[in-house]
Structure formats: C-alpha cells, structure tokens
Amino acid sequence: QVQLVESGGGLVQPGGSLRLSCAASGFSFSTSTMSWYRQAPGKERELVAHITSIGGTRNLADSVKGRFTISRDNAKNTVYLQMNSLKPEDTAVYYCHAVPLNSWGQGTQVTVSS
C-alpha cells in the first residue's frame, strides 16, 4: 500500500524557514521521481519542485528559486523541501507526490503571516 506522509508545516513569520518532510512507503522510492506541489485557497494546485530518483535533476518553480531546496534521502525513503525566506504568498497546503504512481500525500499546511 502506497503511503506518503508529509510533516513539518506550521505557522511562520515572513522571512522565516521551514523544512517539510515526506516519508514514503509501499513502493520503490529510490527509483521514483518525487515532487512537491502546493495549493493556496481559491487557486489551482501548482508544482513547486521535483527531484529525480538519484537527485541528479532538481527543478524548482520560478517563484521559489533561490529560496527553496528539494532533496531526498533514499536510505530513509524521505523527500524534503527546505523553505527559506518565506513570504505570505507561500501560504498553502503542500503535497508530496510520487510521480510514477501519481500518488499524493494528505498535505501539510504552511502559513506565513506576522
């Protein structure tokens, strides 16, 4: 059974940082491209970042380049999203996505507000 469990969200002030984690199980994580998406209220879900199986290719949305970093630890079956210099417009529910399986986690709320 495929499971993706996100954690690490919360309330942070503008300029702050958070690290999201997504623990994966039930599939071959080490051979799977993984992605982070986000969905703000009233907006469509958008791709934030993705990383290939051995981390050789990492792509970020223009809106987060220079502030966010995606990484993975295949030994721990976990993908991370390090978010720095957070802005109010980063407020959204962040979802982990296993690309080959088109599977989603339940999401974790990130709120950037003073």
C-alpha positions in Angstrom: 0.0 0.0 0.0 1.5 3.3 -1.1 1.7 5.9 1.7 3.1 9.4 1.6 3.1 11.2 4.9 4.0 14.9 5.0 5.1 16.7 8.1 6.9 20.0 9.1 4.3 22.5 8.2 3.1 25.3 10.5 2.9 29.0 11.1 5.9 31.1 10.5 6.7 34.8 10.2 7.7 36.3 6.8 11.4 35.7 6.3 11.4 32.6 8.3 12.2 29.0 7.4 10.5 25.6 7.5 11.6 22.1 6.4 8.9 19.8 5.1 9.4 16.1 5.1 7.6 13.3 3.2 8.0 9.8 4.4 7.2 7.3 1.7 6.4 3.6 1.9 4.8 0.8 -0.2 6.7 1.4 -3.4 10.2 1.7 -4.8 11.1 5.1 -3.5 14.7 5.1 -4.6 13.8 4.7 -8.3 10.9 7.2 -8.2 10.9 10.8 -9.2 9.3 12.8 -6.4 7.6 16.2 -6.4 6.2 18.8 -4.1 3.1 20.7 -5.0 1.1 23.4 -3.2 -2.4 24.7 -3.3 -3.4 28.1 -2.0 -7.0 28.9 -1.1 -9.0 29.5 -4.3 -6.1 28.6 -6.6 -5.1 25.5 -8.6 -2.5 23.1 -7.3 0.9 24.1 -8.7 4.2 22.3 -9.0 6.8 23.6 -6.6 9.8 21.3 -7.1 10.7 17.8 -8.3 13.7 15.6 -7.9 14.7 12.6 -9.9 15.5 9.2 -8.3 19.2 9.8 -7.5 18.8 13.5 -7.1 20.6 14.3 -10.3 17.9 16.6 -11.6 16.1 19.1 -9.4 13.7 21.6 -10.8 12.1 24.5 -8.9 9.2 26.8 -9.9 10.4 30.3 -10.7 8.5 31.7 -7.7 10.6 29.7 -5.3 14.0 29.6 -7.0 16.8 30.8 -4.7 14.6 30.3 -1.6 13.5 26.6 -1.7 15.6 23.5 -2.0 14.4 20.0 -2.7 16.4 17.0 -1.6 16.0 13.3 -0.8 17.4 10.6 1.4 16.8 7.2 -0.3 18.1 5.3 2.7 15.2 6.9 4.7 12.6 6.9 1.9 12.1 10.6 2.5 12.0 13.7 0.4 12.5 17.1 1.8 11.6 20.7 0.9 13.7 23.3 2.7 11.9 26.6 2.5 13.8 29.8 3.4 12.9 33.5 3.2 9.2 32.6 3.3 6.7 35.1 2.0 2.9 35.4 2.7 2.3 34.2 -0.8 3.9 30.9 0.1 0.9 30.2 2.3 -0.7 27.0 1.0 -1.2 23.3 1.7 1.9 21.5 0.5 1.6 18.0 -1.0 4.1 15.3 -1.7 3.7 13.4 -5.0 5.1 10.2 -6.2 5.4 10.8 -9.9 5.4 7.3 -11.4 2.4 6.2 -9.3 0.5 9.5 -9.4 0.0 9.1 -5.6 -0.5 12.0 -3.2 0.0 12.6 0.5 -2.6 14.2 2.7 -0.8 17.6 2.7 0.6 19.8 5.3 -0.4 23.4 5.9 2.1 26.2 5.7 1.0 29.6 6.8 3.3 32.6 6.5 2.0 35.5 8.5 3.1 38.1 11.0 
